[in-house]
Amino acid sequence: MAESGYYNAQVSRIAREAGVADGTVYLYFKNKEDILISILRETIGEIIDRVQAALTGLEDPAEMLHRLVFLYFRGLAETKDLAMVTQVHLRQTNPDVRRKIGDIMRPYYRIIDRIIERGVERGMFRPTIDRRIARRMIFGTMDETVTAWVLTGAKYDLVALAGPVVDLLLGGLVRREDERWRREPDRKESLG
């Protein structure tokens, strides 16, 4: 699927790559979609398990966030084919497949939520932070960083970007000594 794309990957070719007969594939999987979901459940599940284990016992939200980003980047850097599938080919699948992928990613989103909650509890993050936006911002930044890495041919060290990504997520765009950004937005302000 990484080589041909989801739509161009044929079950017969998948069977050939696995060293089994086409019929054998259908003993275990209903269709190509089922194969894809199974692969993602296993590989993304392994990344999630590594992250959960690495976060056990940690209290510092900044360290937790750094480990989360580092392990996500490392997991995808180690399996470039998985990165290609998740960042490029999955975006072209039907809504049902994307929904199933969302279910696979839900435990990862809960980890991000836990880090945000810990940051709020420890006073590192603002108590008024919109947690859904924060989760989307964190995962979206990670996702876009991996996508850019994949689309440029994985020509640089993705894992080395974990520190700068976390620094930007935690510090934002303003200079640390500039406190003007701390103003709480007026809920009535218009964006347009």
Phi, psi and omega in degrees: 000325179294324181283317189256344188090158184300311185290331182270349179285123180260144180302323180297322178289321177299315179298317180298315178298326180278349180077031179229167177283154180307316182298328179295322179301317183287348173288333185250336184228143180288320185196185181298322178300317180296322177297312181300311181298321179296315179298314181294318179302317181288310186288315177294322177301320178296318178297316179298317178299318178297317180296313181300318179295319181292334181273347181301125178087350179281143178244332185283117182300326179294316178294321178299315180296318180298316179295320178301308182294313180304311183291326177295312179297316181296318180300319180280328177293327179286337180233076184301327178296318177298318179299318179298316181294312184291324187269336184243300189289324181294334181292344183258004181275172182284163183302328180295318178295316180298324178295318178295323177293322175301321177296320179295323183278346184307317177299328178292319178296324178294326176297314178300316178302319180296320178295318179298314179301316179297320179297321177292313181302321184271002177079010179280325178252151179300139179292341181269005183301137175280108188296325179293318178295319179299316178299314180297321180295314181297306182293321179299321178294316178298313182299314181293324178296317178293319179300314179298320179297315180295313185292339177267010176083020179053045186273357179225173185278103180298318184297327179295344180276352182302312181300307178299325178294314180295320178302316179292318179298318182280323186265341181073201185261343184273157174296142183301327181280352180270110185267356183300332183290345184286353180302130177288132181291144175286124183299342183269352181298143179265143176274349184226000000 
